[in-house]
Amino acid sequence: MRERIIFDEGNYEFIEEEMELLKEEYPDATEEQLRDWAYESLEYLYEDEKANLNIDLPNDIVIIANLGLWNGRKVGIKETNCSNIGDILVHQVNGMSEIKFYCDRYNLKGEETHHDGTNYYTYRMVRPNRDINNLIDKILRGDKITTQIINYYTKSLVKEVNAVYGW
């Protein structure tokens, strides 16, 4: 099964198409103005997707990350103290990176491309009656983390996302 894209900041095809539409509406606009307006439209799309995924969950979301850093790849996990899917999908609007949010067959994921490489994020809900600190400790110690271990401590968000988009 292919990725089902929710939002892709690096969607240059959208930017080019948006610029063409804006050029028809504003023929005297400069290329820079058209590009700025197209990126503004992309930001509106991002805000729409966050609103679409305004889903409250019974437990907090954790982000499991595989980070591409200047000194190599690192694995990490972040407790978010957030239980709303839309609120967790954040990105920097500073032009320093591009983010894509999508679902694969098993997980809600994010990819952030930046000057040092690419960060891969997996968003999961903490299961009730599970001590997430045990998973955090395993990751910080560098233990081998299997799918079974992740599934024991956390739950996929794909079902909730698929319900929104009808996938």
C-alpha positions in Angstrom: 0.0 0.0 0.0 1.3 3.4 -0.9 1.6 6.4 1.3 -1.6 8.5 1.7 -0.4 12.0 1.9 -2.1 14.4 4.3 0.1 17.4 3.8 3.4 18.0 1.9 5.2 21.3 2.3 7.5 20.3 -0.5 4.7 20.0 -3.0 6.3 22.1 -5.7 3.7 21.1 -8.3 1.0 22.7 -6.1 3.2 25.9 -5.8 3.7 26.1 -9.6 0.0 25.5 -10.4 -1.0 28.0 -7.7 1.4 30.6 -9.2 -0.2 30.1 -12.6 -3.7 30.7 -11.3 -2.5 33.7 -9.4 -0.8 35.1 -12.5 -4.1 35.0 -14.4 -5.8 36.9 -11.6 -2.9 39.3 -10.9 -1.1 39.7 -14.2 1.0 42.6 -12.9 2.3 40.8 -9.9 6.0 39.9 -9.7 7.3 36.4 -9.6 8.3 36.9 -6.0 4.8 38.1 -5.0 3.2 35.1 -6.8 5.5 32.7 -5.1 4.8 34.3 -1.7 1.1 34.1 -2.3 1.4 30.5 -3.4 3.2 29.5 -0.2 0.6 31.4 1.8 -2.0 29.2 0.1 0.0 26.1 1.1 0.0 27.3 4.7 -3.8 27.6 4.5 -3.9 24.0 3.3 -1.7 23.0 6.3 -4.1 24.7 8.7 -7.1 23.0 7.0 -5.5 19.6 7.5 -4.7 20.4 11.2 -8.4 21.3 11.6 -9.5 18.1 9.8 -7.5 16.1 12.3 -8.8 17.9 15.3 -9.4 14.6 17.0 -9.1 14.2 20.8 -7.7 10.9 22.0 -8.1 9.3 25.4 -4.3 9.3 25.9 -1.3 11.4 25.0 0.7 11.0 21.7 4.4 10.1 21.6 6.7 10.8 18.7 9.2 8.2 17.9 12.0 9.7 15.8 14.9 8.7 13.6 16.8 11.9 13.2 19.3 12.8 10.5 21.8 15.0 12.3 25.1 16.5 11.3 26.9 13.8 13.3 24.8 10.8 12.1 21.5 9.2 12.7 20.0 9.2 16.2 16.8 7.5 17.5 14.7 9.3 20.0 11.2 9.5 21.5 9.3 12.6 22.7 6.4 12.7 25.2 4.1 15.4 24.0 1.5 15.9 26.8 -0.9 16.3 23.9 -3.8 14.1 23.0 -5.1 15.8 19.9 -3.9 14.6 16.5 -4.2 18.0 14.7 -2.3 19.8 17.5 0.6 17.4 17.3 1.2 18.0 13.5 3.4 21.0 13.8 6.2 22.3 11.7 8.6 25.3 11.5 7.4 28.0 9.2 10.9 29.4 8.8 12.1 28.0 5.5 14.7 25.9 7.2 13.0 22.6 6.6 10.1 21.0 4.7 7.7 18.6 6.3 5.3 15.9 5.0 2.6 14.2 7.0 1.2 10.9 5.7 -0.2 7.5 6.7 1.4 4.3 5.5 -0.4 1.1 6.1 0.4 1.0 9.8 1.2 4.5 11.2 0.8 8.2 11.0 4.2 9.5 10.0 6.1 12.7 9.3 9.3 13.4 7.3 11.2 16.6 7.8 13.9 17.4 5.3 16.5 20.0 6.5 20.1 21.0 5.8 21.6 18.1 7.7 19.4 15.3 6.3 15.9 13.9 7.0 14.1 13.3 10.2 11.5 10.5 10.2 8.7 10.7 12.8 6.1 8.1 13.9 3.1 9.4 15.9 1.5 6.9 18.3 -0.9 7.1 21.2 0.2 5.7 24.5 -1.9 2.7 25.5 -3.9 2.9 28.7 -2.2 1.2 31.7 1.2 1.2 30.1 4.2 3.0 31.6 5.6 4.8 28.6 8.8 5.5 30.6 9.8 1.8 30.1 9.7 2.4 26.3 11.6 5.7 26.7 14.3 4.0 28.8 14.7 1.2 26.2 15.1 3.7 23.4 17.6 5.9 25.4 19.6 2.8 26.3 19.8 1.9 22.7 17.9 -1.4 23.1 16.6 -3.1 19.9 13.1 -1.8 19.5 10.8 -4.2 17.7 7.3 -3.6 16.3 6.0 -5.8 19.0 7.5 -3.6 21.7 6.1 -0.4 20.1 2.7 -2.0 19.8 2.8 -3.1 23.4 3.3 0.5 24.7 1.5 2.5 22.0 -1.4 2.3 19.5 -1.5 3.3 15.9 -3.4 6.4 14.9 -4.2 5.2 11.3 -7.7 4.1 12.1 -8.6 7.6 13.4 -6.9 9.4 10.4 -8.5 7.0 7.8 -11.9 7.7 9.2 -11.4 11.4 8.5 -10.3 11.0 4.9 -12.4 7.9 4.0 -9.3 5.8 3.3 
